[in-house]
Amino acid sequence: MPRSSEDTIAPPWRRAGFLVEEALNGLEGLEKVLLQPFDLVIVDINMPQMDGITFVHTLRSKDLPLSGVPILVTSSEAGVQDMAAARRAGANYYLVKPIKQETLAEYAAIFCGAPR
């Protein structure tokens, strides 16, 4: 997630007990995912340096234990073609913005359980 979203995205997640790691762009996000384990990855389709579809496809094409981590794709694009592209790339779910924090927390609980 870009740092500009930090005030609206990270604090509620942290207050709920989740450990949150943010990235400035898709490439930095991919590097972080490849360097440490994550229980869930939330990625936006429209990211600088590497879009979300490329991010998901790249992560899923790697022969790594992390390649199975659940991925939620978010976007302001509600088109069926974007949702289909995310699913083909390997996303587990696609959410259209705006997304309530409670909704994200519900999906986090579905994919990885309660916060640690």
Summary of the structure (lengths in Angstrom):
residues: 116
radius of gyration: 13.1
end to end distance: 20.6
largest distance: 35.4
contacts: 325
relative contact order: 0.17
helix: 47%
strand: 11%
